[in-house]
């Protein structure tokens, strides 16, 4: 489960956005009774007016379980997750509203909380992003949900594997000794890898990306040896290719020479 967090000054607009989203559901309200952003913000403001030093007095959180987890969670479970999260963040005694969104296959929570407590003290938000992700990770672990660290590790391993597959195809293509970049591009395409050239304002080849199984990589991300100078391929290609992209400056990441 992934968490995003920030302090904001436009809580009313944020709450209205959350509530007006198609299919939005209010999962819980804590110490507020308002029906829209303006009403809830006015309730927040009762305590926010006690603090004249803080500028961003509203807190915005997004809790996103993995899609497969979100599909199986009930509203009651989402409410428990929201309450648990606020408690771990030490915001359970602050005013808040929890709204559920279901975008396609991605069900997640929007939580808006008053940064100012009933005594006029502001919640310390210096490390709010790290603290919120830590809280979300503990909740996911305890509830048997997919943890962000697990997803990150899986994606990293998959990316490494895809880069390796692309590089093996690249080496196999070079065995055919393509006469120029266009020939290399066509051969890679026949192997299932789409090569997307990048040209500069002078209409000269600057670099290229490789698209494979829904992922896109710079050539240098696949392997640093994937430069035209090292490949021994002439930098000629079809100038009418609709896939060419124009950039304003040289992207050193591709490792291609002018």
LOKEPA-602944 format. One record per residue: residue in one letter; z, x, y of N, C-alpha, C in turn. Coordinates in steps of 0.2 Angstrom, whole numbers, padded with zeros to 4 digits, always signed. Layout:
// residues N
aZXYZXYZXY ...
// end
This chain:
// residues 258
x+0000+0004-0006+0000+0000+0000+0000+0004+0006 x-0004+0003+0011-0005+0007+0017-0002+0003+0023 x+0001+0006+0027+0005+0003+0033+0002+0007+0040 x+0000+0003+0045-0002+0005+0051+0003+0003+0056 x+0005+0007+0061+0010+0004+0066+0009+0007+0073 x+0011+0004+0078+0010+0006+0085+0014+0002+0090 x+0016+0005+0095+0020+0001+0100+0014-0001+0105 x+0015-0007+0107+0010-0010+0112+0013-0014+0118 x+0009-0016+0123+0012-0020+0128+0008-0027+0128 x+0003-0028+0124+0000-0034+0124+0001-0038+0118 x+0008-0039+0117+0010-0043+0111+0007-0050+0110 x+0006-0053+0116+0004-0060+0116-0003-0061+0114 x-0007-0056+0116-0014-0056+0114-0015-0054+0106 x-0011-0049+0104-0011-0048+0097-0009-0053+0093 x-0004-0057+0095-0001-0063+0091-0006-0068+0090 x-0010-0069+0096-0015-0075+0096-0021-0073+0092 x-0023-0066+0092-0028-0064+0087-0026-0065+0080 x-0020-0064+0078-0018-0064+0072-0018-0072+0070 x-0015-0076+0074-0015-0083+0072-0021-0087+0072 x-0026-0085+0076-0032-0088+0077-0038-0086+0072 x-0036-0081+0068-0041-0078+0063-0041-0084+0058 x-0048-0085+0055-0049-0090+0051-0045-0089+0044 x-0041-0094+0042-0037-0093+0036-0031-0090+0037 x-0029-0089+0043-0022-0086+0044-0017-0090+0042 x-0011-0087+0040-0005-0091+0038+0001-0088+0040 x+0005-0092+0043+0012-0089+0046+0016-0089+0039 x+0018-0083+0038+0022-0081+0032+0030-0082+0034 x+0032-0080+0040+0039-0080+0042+0039-0079+0049 x+0044-0082+0052+0046-0081+0059+0054-0079+0059 x+0055-0074+0063+0062-0072+0063+0065-0073+0071 x+0069-0077+0072+0072-0078+0078+0067-0080+0084 x+0062-0083+0082+0057-0086+0087+0055-0093+0084 x+0053-0097+0089+0050-0104+0087+0043-0105+0090 x+0041-0101+0094+0035-0102+0097+0029-0103+0093 x+0024-0106+0095+0018-0108+0091+0012-0104+0093 x+0012-0100+0098+0006-0096+0100+0009-0089+0103 x+0004-0085+0105+0006-0078+0108+0010-0079+0114 x+0008-0083+0118+0011-0084+0125+0019-0086+0124 x+0020-0091+0120+0026-0094+0119+0031-0089+0115 x+0028-0085+0110+0032-0081+0107+0034-0075+0111 x+0029-0072+0115+0030-0067+0120+0035-0069+0125 x+0036-0075+0127+0041-0077+0132+0048-0077+0129 x+0048-0078+0122+0054-0077+0119+0056-0070+0118 x+0052-0066+0117+0053-0059+0117+0055-0056+0124 x+0052-0059+0129+0054-0057+0136+0061-0058+0138 x+0064-0063+0135+0071-0064+0137+0075-0058+0136 x+0074-0054+0130+0078-0048+0129+0074-0042+0132 x+0067-0042+0132+0064-0036+0135+0065-0035+0143 x+0067-0041+0146+0069-0040+0153+0076-0036+0154 x+0079-0036+0149+0086-0032+0149+0084-0024+0149 x+0078-0022+0147+0076-0015+0147+0071-0014+0152 x+0072-0010+0157+0068-0009+0163+0064-0002+0162 x+0066+0002+0157+0064+0009+0156+0058+0009+0151 x+0058+0005+0146+0052+0005+0141+0046+0002+0144 x+0040+0004+0142+0034+0001+0144+0031-0003+0139 x+0029+0000+0133+0027-0004+0127+0033-0007+0124 x+0034-0013+0125+0039-0017+0122+0038-0021+0116 x+0032-0021+0113+0030-0025+0107+0029-0020+0102 x+0030-0022+0095+0028-0017+0090+0023-0021+0085 x+0018-0018+0083+0012-0021+0079+0012-0017+0073 x+0012-0020+0067+0012-0017+0061+0006-0021+0056 x+0003-0017+0052-0002-0020+0047+0000-0017+0040 x+0002-0021+0036+0003-0019+0029-0002-0021+0024 x-0006-0017+0021-0011-0018+0017-0011-0016+0010 x-0009-0021+0005-0009-0019-0002-0016-0017-0004 x-0017-0014-0010-0023-0013-0013-0026-0020-0014 x-0033-0021-0014-0036-0028-0015-0033-0031-0021 x-0033-0027-0027-0031-0030-0033-0024-0033-0033 x-0020-0029-0029-0013-0031-0028-0012-0037-0024 x-0016-0037-0018-0016-0043-0014-0018-0049-0017 x-0023-0049-0021-0025-0055-0025-0020-0059-0029 x-0015-0055-0031-0010-0057-0036-0004-0059-0033 x-0003-0057-0026+0004-0058-0023+0004-0065-0020 x+0009-0069-0021+0010-0076-0018+0013-0075-0011 x+0013-0081-0008+0015-0081-0001+0023-0079-0001 x+0026-0081-0006+0033-0080-0006+0034-0072-0007 x+0030-0069-0011+0031-0062-0012+0029-0058-0006 x+0023-0060-0002+0022-0057+0004+0027-0058+0009 x+0031-0063+0009+0036-0064+0014+0042-0059+0012 x+0043-0058+0005+0048-0054+0003+0046-0047+0006 x+0040-0045+0005+0038-0038+0007+0039-0037+0014 x+0037-0043+0018+0038-0042+0026+0045-0041+0028 x+0049-0045+0024+0056-0045+0026+0059-0038+0024 x+0057-0036+0018+0059-0029+0016+0057-0024+0020 x+0051-0024+0023+0048-0019+0027+0052-0019+0034 x+0054-0025+0037+0057-0025+0043+0064-0022+0042 x+0067-0023+0036+0074-0021+0035+0074-0013+0034 x+0069-0011+0031+0069-0003+0030+0067+0000+0036 x+0064-0003+0041+0062-0001+0047+0068-0002+0052 x+0073-0005+0050+0079-0007+0054+0077-0011+0060 x+0073-0016+0058+0070-0021+0063+0072-0028+0061 x+0076-0029+0056+0077-0035+0053+0081-0040+0057 x+0085-0037+0063+0088-0041+0067+0084-0042+0074 x+0078-0040+0074+0074-0041+0080+0069-0047+0079 x+0067-0050+0084+0063-0055+0084+0056-0053+0081 x+0053-0057+0077+0047-0055+0074+0043-0061+0071 x+0037-0060+0070+0032-0065+0066+0028-0062+0061 x+0027-0065+0055+0023-0061+0050+0018-0066+0048 x+0011-0064+0049+0005-0068+0048+0001-0064+0042 x-0001-0069+0038-0006-0066+0032-0013-0067+0034 x-0017-0062+0033-0024-0063+0034-0027-0061+0027 x-0033-0065+0025-0037-0064+0019-0044-0063+0021 x-0046-0056+0022-0053-0055+0024-0056-0053+0018 x-0061-0057+0016-0065-0056+0010-0060-0055+0004 x-0060-0049+0002-0055-0048-0004-0049-0044-0002 x-0048-0044+0005-0043-0039+0007-0037-0043+0011 x-0032-0045+0007-0027-0049+0010-0021-0044+0012 x-0019-0045+0018-0014-0040+0022-0010-0044+0027 x-0005-0041+0029+0000-0044+0034+0000-0041+0040 x+0000-0045+0046+0001-0043+0052+0008-0045+0054 x+0012-0040+0057+0019-0041+0059+0019-0039+0066 x+0022-0043+0070+0023-0042+0077+0031-0043+0078 x+0034-0037+0081+0041-0038+0082+0043-0036+0089 x+0048-0038+0091+0051-0036+0098+0054-0029+0097 x+0051-0025+0101+0054-0018+0101+0061-0018+0104 x+0063-0022+0108+0069-0023+0112+0074-0027+0108 x+0080-0025+0106+0085-0029+0103+0089-0034+0107 x+0093-0037+0105+0097-0042+0109+0101-0039+0114 x+0103-0033+0113+0107-0029+0118+0103-0025+0123 x+0096-0026+0123+0092-0023+0128+0090-0016+0126 x+0092-0014+0120+0090-0007+0117+0083-0006+0114 x+0080-0001+0116+0073-0001+0113+0073+0003+0106 x+0069+0001+0102+0068+0004+0095+0064+0011+0096 x+0067+0016+0093+0064+0022+0094+0057+0023+0090 x+0052+0024+0093+0045+0024+0090+0042+0030+0090 x+0045+0036+0090+0042+0042+0090+0039+0044+0084 x+0041+0042+0078+0038+0043+0072+0037+0037+0068 x+0034+0032+0072+0034+0025+0069+0028+0025+0064 x+0023+0029+0064+0018+0029+0059+0020+0031+0053 x+0023+0037+0053+0026+0040+0047+0031+0036+0044 x+0036+0033+0048+0041+0029+0045+0039+0023+0042 x+0034+0020+0045+0031+0014+0042+0028+0015+0036 x+0024+0020+0035+0020+0022+0029+0026+0024+0023 x+0031+0027+0025+0036+0029+0021+0039+0023+0018 x+0041+0018+0022+0044+0012+0020+0039+0008+0016 x+0033+0007+0017+0028+0004+0013+0027+0007+0006 x+0027+0014+0006+0027+0017+0000+0033+0016-0005 x+0039+0015-0002+0045+0014-0006+0044+0007-0009 x+0042+0002-0004+0041-0005-0007+0036-0005-0012 x+0031-0002-0012+0025-0002-0017+0028+0001-0023 x+0032+0006-0023+0034+0009-0029+0039+0005-0032 x+0044+0002-0029+0049-0003-0032+0046-0009-0035 x+0040-0011-0032+0037-0018-0034+0031-0016-0039 x+0030-0010-0041+0025-0009-0045+0018-0010-0042 x+0017-0009-0036+0011-0010-0033+0008-0003-0032 x+0001-0003-0031-0002+0003-0030+0000+0007-0024 x+0002+0013-0025+0004+0017-0019-0001+0021-0015 x-0001+0022-0009-0006+0025-0005-0007+0032-0007 x-0002+0035-0009-0002+0042-0012-0007+0042-0018 x-0006+0038-0022-0010+0037-0029-0017+0036-0027 x-0018+0031-0022-0025+0030-0021-0028+0036-0017 x-0025+0039-0013-0027+0045-0010-0029+0051-0015 x-0025+0052-0020-0026+0057-0025-0032+0055-0029 x-0033+0048-0031-0039+0046-0035-0045+0047-0031 x-0045+0045-0024-0051+0045-0020-0053+0053-0019 x-0048+0057-0019-0050+0064-0018-0053+0067-0024 x-0050+0065-0030-0053+0067-0036-0060+0065-0037 x-0061+0058-0036-0068+0055-0036-0073+0059-0032 x-0071+0060-0026-0075+0063-0021-0077+0070-0023 x-0072+0074-0026-0074+0081-0029-0079+0080-0035 x-0078+0075-0039-0082+0074-0044-0090+0073-0042 x-0090+0068-0037-0097+0067-0034-0100+0073-0031 x-0096+0076-0027-0099+0082-0024-0102+0087-0030 x-0098+0088-0035-0100+0092-0041-0106+0090-0044 x-0107+0083-0045-0113+0080-0048-0119+0082-0043 x-0118+0081-0036-0124+0082-0032-0126+0089-0032 x-0121+0094-0032-0123+0101-0032-0127+0103-0039 x-0125+0100-0044-0128+0101-0051-0135+0099-0050 x-0136+0093-0047-0143+0090-0046-0147+0095-0041 x-0144+0097-0036-0147+0102-0031-0149+0108-0035 x-0145+0111-0039-0147+0117-0042-0153+0116-0047 x-0153+0110-0050-0158+0109-0055-0165+0108-0051 x-0164+0105-0045-0170+0104-0041-0173+0110-0039 x-0169+0115-0037-0171+0122-0035-0175+0125-0040 x-0174+0124-0046-0177+0127-0052-0185+0125-0052 x-0186+0119-0049-0193+0117-0048-0197+0121-0042 x-0193+0125-0038-0196+0128-0032-0200+0124-0028 x-0196+0119-0025-0200+0115-0020-0203+0119-0014 x-0209+0117-0012-0212+0121-0007-0209+0120+0000 x-0206+0115+0001-0204+0114+0008-0198+0108+0008 x-0195+0107+0013-0189+0102+0014-0191+0095+0011 x-0197+0093+0013-0200+0086+0011-0200+0086+0003 x-0202+0091+0000-0203+0091-0007-0196+0091-0010 x-0191+0095-0007-0184+0095-0009-0181+0088-0009 x-0183+0085-0003-0180+0078-0002-0183+0073-0007 x-0189+0074-0008-0192+0069-0013-0189+0070-0020 x-0188+0076-0022-0186+0078-0029-0179+0075-0029 x-0175+0076-0024-0168+0074-0024-0167+0066-0025 x-0172+0063-0021-0172+0056-0021-0174+0054-0029 x-0178+0057-0032-0180+0055-0039-0174+0056-0044 x-0169+0060-0042-0163+0061-0046-0158+0057-0044 x-0159+0052-0039-0154+0048-0037-0150+0049-0031 x-0151+0055-0028-0148+0057-0022-0152+0056-0016 x-0150+0053-0011-0154+0051-0005-0152+0057+0000 x-0158+0060+0003-0157+0066+0008-0159+0063+0014 x-0154+0063+0019-0155+0060+0026-0155+0066+0031 x-0162+0068+0033-0162+0074+0038-0159+0072+0045 x-0157+0077+0048-0155+0076+0055-0159+0081+0060 x-0162+0078+0065-0166+0083+0069-0163+0083+0076 x-0164+0088+0080-0161+0088+0087-0166+0086+0092 x-0165+0086+0098-0169+0083+0103-0176+0087+0104 x-0176+0093+0101-0182+0097+0101-0186+0095+0095 x-0184+0090+0091-0188+0087+0086-0188+0093+0080 x-0183+0097+0080-0183+0102+0074-0177+0100+0070 x-0178+0102+0063-0173+0100+0058-0167+0104+0060 x-0161+0100+0060-0155+0103+0062-0150+0103+0056 x-0151+0098+0051-0146+0098+0045-0148+0092+0041 x-0144+0090+0036-0145+0084+0032-0139+0082+0029 x-0139+0076+0027-0133+0073+0023-0136+0071+0017 x-0131+0069+0012-0133+0067+0005-0129+0061+0004 x-0133+0056+0002-0130+0049+0000-0130+0048-0008 x-0125+0047-0011-0125+0046-0018-0119+0042-0020 x-0121+0037-0024-0116+0032-0027-0111+0029-0021 x-0114+0027-0016-0111+0024-0010-0107+0029-0006 x-0107+0035-0007-0104+0040-0003-0109+0044+0001 x-0107+0047+0007-0111+0051+0011-0107+0058+0012 x-0111+0063+0011-0108+0070+0013-0113+0074+0017 x-0110+0078+0021-0114+0083+0024-0116+0089+0019 x-0121+0092+0019-0123+0097+0014-0118+0102+0014 x-0115+0104+0019-0109+0109+0019-0103+0107+0015 x-0102+0100+0015-0096+0097+0011-0097+0098+0004 x-0104+0097+0002-0105+0098-0005-0104+0105-0008 x-0108+0110-0004-0107+0117-0006-0110+0121+0000 x-0106+0126+0002-0108+0130+0008-0115+0134+0006 x-0117+0134+0000-0123+0138-0001-0129+0133+0000 x-0128+0127+0002-0134+0122+0003-0136+0123+0010 x-0139+0129+0012-0143+0130+0018-0150+0131+0017 x-0154+0130+0021-0161+0131+0020-0163+0139+0019 x-0159+0143+0023-0160+0150+0022-0158+0153+0015 x-0153+0150+0012-0151+0152+0006-0155+0148+0000 x-0158+0142+0002-0162+0138-0003-0169+0141-0003 x-0171+0145+0002-0178+0147+0002-0183+0142+0002 x-0181+0137+0006-0186+0131+0007-0188+0131+0014 x-0195+0130+0015-0197+0129+0022-0195+0123+0025 x-0194+0123+0032-0191+0118+0035-0197+0113+0038 x-0201+0111+0034-0206+0106+0035-0205+0100+0032 x-0206+0094+0035-0205+0088+0033-0209+0083+0036 x-0210+0076+0034-0214+0071+0037-0210+0069+0044 x-0214+0070+0049-0211+0068+0056-0211+0061+0057 x-0214+0057+0053-0214+0050+0053-0209+0046+0049 x-0205+0050+0046-0200+0048+0041-0195+0043+0045 x-0194+0037+0043-0190+0033+0047-0182+0034+0046 x-0181+0039+0041-0174+0040+0040-0171+0046+0044 x-0176+0049+0048-0173+0055+0053-0169+0052+0058 x-0164+0056+0059-0159+0054+0065-0159+0059+0070 x-0159+0057+0076-0159+0062+0082-0152+0063+0084 x-0150+0069+0086-0143+0071+0089-0144+0075+0095 x-0139+0075+0099-0140+0079+0105-0138+0086+0105 x-0134+0088+0100-0132+0095+0100-0132+0097+0092 x-0132+0104+0091-0132+0107+0085-0126+0105+0081 x-0126+0103+0075-0120+0102+0071-0120+0108+0066 x-0115+0112+0068-0114+0118+0064-0112+0117+0057 x-0109+0111+0056-0107+0109+0049-0112+0109+0044 x-0118+0109+0046-0123+0108+0041-0126+0115+0039 x-0124+0120+0043-0126+0127+0041-0133+0129+0041 x-0137+0125+0044-0144+0126+0044-0146+0130+0051 x-0151+0134+0050-0153+0138+0055-0159+0135+0059 x-0160+0136+0065-0165+0134+0069-0172+0137+0067 
// end
